Amino acid sequence: MRSLALGFFCLLYCNTAQPERRRPKLITAKGRNDTTIQNITEENPCKAMPLDFVFVIDSSRSIRPNDYEKVKTFIINLLQFLDIGHNATRVGLLQYGSVVQPEFSLNTYTTKAEVEEAVRNMQHLATGTMTGLAIQYTMEVALTEEQGARQMSLQIPRIAMIVTDGRPQDTVEEIAAQARQAGIQIFAIGVGRVEMNTLKAIGSEPHSEHVHLVANFSQIETLISVFKSKLCGGSDMCKVGEHQCQHICVSSPSSYRCKCRKGFTLNPDGKTCKADDTCAVVDHGCDHICVNVAEGYECRCRPGYEVTIDLKTCNRIDYCDLGNHGCEHNCVSLPGSYICSCKKGYVLNSDGKTCSKIDHCADGNHGCEQDFMNTETSCVCKCRNGYTLRSDGKTCKSKGLIVLFGPLVTLLKQF
């Protein structure tokens, strides 16, 4: 009887002493469209790191109206893991079809309620699928400081989440690579007919963390738990594995990106860095001039010199030795060029190559009484036959007078 009384007492009071367990809730938010928001607890379930986060939503005609609503539900459920605020995570959203339609930028709203309401009020575009154009807009506009993104120096991850259901009508590989090179971490979510190669061309590495494909829009909600672990932070990816960043590793949700020190630029491999002014930071050993080029640097020489086989030192160029100067007489090498010259008694012609003999008698000022003759250095007077040149070098005297009076002069000298 006593044990029966104790059992009855326990039946009344034991269950009431157990603490109440908190259970997951489904909260239906009423707006233009009914959207179900799944909250894991009444409190924010994680301490997410600050992000600059832009949703890029495919709003093409291939998406049916009820599937479009599922995308909006997916976005709003993802927002539950984000601490939205001016000094926390900033959220922007754009949708695209044949054109890009920005819905709100990173600096438009500062509360989660405002962002949710804006998502509910989105209208389906139902046009084309210009995914490449949307990525370009995201890089050049949506994720810029003018639109609310914070300075890159603050190392706040810039994230674009692209949701698409079809093959792009434009190219995506090149512009997506540029966006990733600019420091944007891209999550690519494909639904239905999207090719995995297309998603991989869009998403960041590693693809296992950034690229996801589901069969239909009903299954897109299965990604909520996946992105919860990504957006809630977790391990510092720069410390978990070997990032191989040459300079700086910057951790971001479920991934990392490499960054270079000031004065350096990240190479296309996303790991190594090259100096903006390589000549200033390396011992180049150039004899004359160091020039920065895409591959690093190269040595060059001043005019009139050429680089030698060691690609560093310079030798003076003898342009006459090249054998194509065309000078008739002499070639004279100069820094950067050459000139032709002529031998003594010749003058250089107007073609700068050939030579003509100088005619010293041509000016008519020789003063010769009879004949004259041009030599290498001057004009020389000459006398005709029967005459001889006087000591003045100009005039002539007859040889006949010498024959006639010669003996007489000799006789007179005897006396």
Buried (B, 14 or more C-beta within 10 A) or exposed (E): EEEEEEEEEEEEEEEEEEEEEEEEEEEEBEBEBEBBBBBBEEEBEBEBBBBBBBBBBBBBBBBEEEBBBBBBBBBBBBBBBBBBBEEBBBBBBBBBBBEBBBBBBBBBBBEBEBBBBBBBEBEBBBBBBBBBBBBBBBBBBBBBEEBBBBEEEEBBBBBBBBBBBBEBBBEBBEBBBBBBBBBBBBBBBBBBEBEEEBBBBBBBBEBEBBBBBBEEBEEBBEBBEEBBBBBBBBEEBBEEEEBEBBBBBBBBBBBBBBBBEEEBEBBEEBBBBBBEEBBEEEEBEBBEBBEBEEEEBBBBBEEBBEBEEEEBBBEEBEBBEEEEBEBBBBBEBEEEEBBBEBEEBBEBEEEEBBBEEBEBBEEEEBEBBEEBEBEEEEBBBEBEEEBEBEEEEBBBEEEEEEEEEEEEEEEEEEE
